[in-house]
Amino acid sequence: MEVIKVHEAAREQAITIAILEFISMEQHDAVTQRMEDAAHGVLPNRSAQAKPMHSK
């Protein structure tokens, strides 16, 4: 069981690092916080969501 927990933590960290590579530094804290919230089942506040990075 402990091996599974370590594996899952490593996978989560790898995913986080990969995601953060593709967003601006200014958004890192907000994205990291949103990922933490999602991991704990907290739904996003639609009015507080960040604007899309790409707009037409």
TIFIKOL-693698 format. One record per residue (C-alpha): residue number from 1; z, y, x. Coordinates in nm, 4 decimals. Example, Ala and Ser with C-alpha at 12.3 -4.5 7.8 and 13.67 -1.06 7.14 Angstrom:
BEGIN
+-----+----------+----------+----------+
:  nr :       zz :       yy :       xx :
+-----+----------+----------+----------+
:   1 :   0.7800 :  -0.4500 :   1.2300 :
:   2 :   0.7140 :  -0.1060 :   1.3670 :
+-----+----------+----------+----------+
***
This chain:
BEGIN
+-----+----------+----------+----------+
:  nr :       zz :       yy :       xx :
+-----+----------+----------+----------+
:   1 :   0.0000 :   0.0000 :   0.0000 :
:   2 :   0.0866 :   0.2416 :   0.2826 :
:   3 :  -0.2518 :   0.1769 :   0.4463 :
:   4 :  -0.4256 :   0.2717 :   0.1220 :
:   5 :  -0.2286 :   0.5981 :   0.1020 :
:   6 :  -0.3199 :   0.6890 :   0.4597 :
:   7 :  -0.6852 :   0.6036 :   0.3957 :
:   8 :  -0.6935 :   0.8153 :   0.0790 :
:   9 :  -0.5286 :   1.1105 :   0.2559 :
:  10 :  -0.7843 :   1.0905 :   0.5381 :
:  11 :  -1.0708 :   1.0733 :   0.2879 :
:  12 :  -0.9351 :   1.3724 :   0.0959 :
:  13 :  -0.9047 :   1.5726 :   0.4180 :
:  14 :  -1.2612 :   1.4836 :   0.5201 :
:  15 :  -1.3962 :   1.5942 :   0.1816 :
:  16 :  -1.2027 :   1.9208 :   0.2007 :
:  17 :  -1.3356 :   1.9955 :   0.5477 :
:  18 :  -1.6923 :   1.9213 :   0.4381 :
:  19 :  -1.6649 :   2.1464 :   0.1325 :
:  20 :  -1.5126 :   2.4346 :   0.3279 :
:  21 :  -1.8054 :   2.4240 :   0.5722 :
:  22 :  -2.0396 :   2.5396 :   0.2961 :
:  23 :  -1.8444 :   2.8304 :   0.1492 :
:  24 :  -1.7597 :   3.1708 :   0.2893 :
:  25 :  -1.4326 :   3.2158 :   0.4755 :
:  26 :  -1.3226 :   3.4636 :   0.2088 :
:  27 :  -1.3272 :   3.1847 :  -0.0511 :
:  28 :  -1.1408 :   2.9181 :   0.1500 :
:  29 :  -0.7939 :   2.9971 :   0.0138 :
:  30 :  -0.9131 :   3.0098 :  -0.3474 :
:  31 :  -1.1078 :   2.6850 :  -0.3151 :
:  32 :  -0.8211 :   2.5081 :  -0.1406 :
:  33 :  -0.5802 :   2.6234 :  -0.4125 :
:  34 :  -0.8205 :   2.5097 :  -0.6860 :
:  35 :  -0.8481 :   2.1673 :  -0.5221 :
:  36 :  -0.4677 :   2.1412 :  -0.5110 :
:  37 :  -0.4459 :   2.2421 :  -0.8764 :
:  38 :  -0.7091 :   1.9869 :  -0.9731 :
:  39 :  -0.5261 :   1.7156 :  -0.7815 :
:  40 :  -0.2177 :   1.7917 :  -0.9899 :
:  41 :  -0.4048 :   1.8092 :  -1.3223 :
:  42 :  -0.3862 :   2.1871 :  -1.3648 :
:  43 :  -0.6806 :   2.3193 :  -1.5637 :
:  44 :  -0.8597 :   2.6312 :  -1.4386 :
:  45 :  -0.8085 :   2.9678 :  -1.6035 :
:  46 :  -1.1649 :   3.0575 :  -1.6991 :
:  47 :  -1.1073 :   3.4330 :  -1.6709 :
:  48 :  -0.9707 :   3.3947 :  -1.3162 :
:  49 :  -1.2514 :   3.1788 :  -1.1796 :
:  50 :  -1.4443 :   3.3023 :  -0.8816 :
:  51 :  -1.7943 :   3.4299 :  -0.9361 :
:  52 :  -2.0750 :   3.1896 :  -0.8400 :
:  53 :  -2.1886 :   3.2263 :  -0.4812 :
:  54 :  -2.5539 :   3.2402 :  -0.5807 :
:  55 :  -2.6714 :   3.4630 :  -0.8636 :
:  56 :  -3.0185 :   3.5463 :  -0.9847 :
+-----+----------+----------+----------+
***
